[in-house]
Amino acid sequence: MNFLDCLGGSDEHYDCEYSKSCSQLTRNVGRFSSAPVTPPNENIHKNHWKNLVRKSVVLITVQANHIIWLAFNKFRTTENRFLKVYDGPYSTSPLLLSHSGTTKPHPVRSSSNNLYVEFPSYYDQSYGVEVFYTSMNTTDLPFVSGCGGYIYGDGEVTSPDKLSSLSDITPTVQYLVGEKGTLKSPNYPATYPDSSDFRWNIVTAPHTKIQLFALLETQEEFDYLYMYDGPTINSQLLLEKSGSEPLPFAVNSSTNEVLVRLTSDEAKAFPGFLAVYSTL
């Protein structure tokens, strides 16, 4: 790991006396968090605990032709201690995120198979971060226009010209036929349109089942992600979620066809969702 620039440098803006902690993660899915800092002695007043800080650095490297999705399960730092995420293997790579405080930042997606993450670790364990990441293959698979999605291997993505609606909003629908693929809310990772009803019909081979693995960020109690165990909104409801789900969650069907649906009202929009499906 001598390629990590944190191993031979100073603590930069961190004014504590601790050296940096560095590690590399190479699995396609994983998690990491702030590690406890050991105080120099036991006579530190409690009011100064939050000032005992060490910069931690994690380099995430996954398979070539994969991108990395980073989400936050816990986030609490002092205002002058920043988590920074760089889109590449170095601290000189483009900065994707710089964040401090007590609000969790939105998830981050890389443009390559490397992310360089700096974050503070504290002696006071009420502070710190907990991060989850996953990766996906996006080699030469452009998202189609409309709802947004693609498939791997044999299959097709189609959209009907017209669709009747059970509400005042005319749904936008895409059909994904193939054993595995990816779907996302429109404009993702930017915000999805308001006053919309987007639907994805996923069909796999007969006698198979479908597993959906997703991350979610919508306006809580107003914009919803649904998954139905069949081709229509009258099929059994498997999932109804709204708000922030920073850790990926899985939903399994009992058949080879599911309907995924995202609805939004006329108010503020969020990034939406990114999901991967495969057959069981």
Number of C-alpha atoms within 10 A of each C-alpha: 10 7 9 18 15 23 15 11 10 12 15 9 10 18 12 12 11 17 17 21 17 17 14 13 16 13 14 17 15 14 16 14 19 22 17 16 17 14 15 10 6 7 7 11 7 9 8 10 15 16 16 21 27 26 25 21 26 21 23 22 22 21 16 12 14 20 22 25 20 21 24 21 15 18 21 19 22 15 10 11 21 19 23 18 27 22 23 22 21 18 20 11 14 13 14 16 16 14 19 19 16 14 11 17 18 17 22 18 19 19 14 18 22 24 28 25 23 21 25 28 26 25 20 19 15 11 20 23 22 16 18 19 22 19 21 19 16 19 11 7 13 11 17 13 11 14 23 21 24 23 24 17 10 9 15 12 18 12 16 9 7 10 11 8 11 9 8 9 13 15 19 20 23 24 19 24 21 21 22 22 24 23 25 24 27 22 15 16 18 12 17 24 21 15 16 18 22 23 23 25 22 25 24 21 14 9 10 16 20 24 18 22 16 20 21 25 24 25 18 12 9 15 25 22 22 17 27 21 23 22 19 17 17 9 13 14 15 17 16 12 17 19 17 18 18 22 18 17 12 13 13 19 20 15 18 21 22 29 23 24 23 27 22 22 15 11 11 15 19 23 21 29 22 21 19 19 21 19 19 15
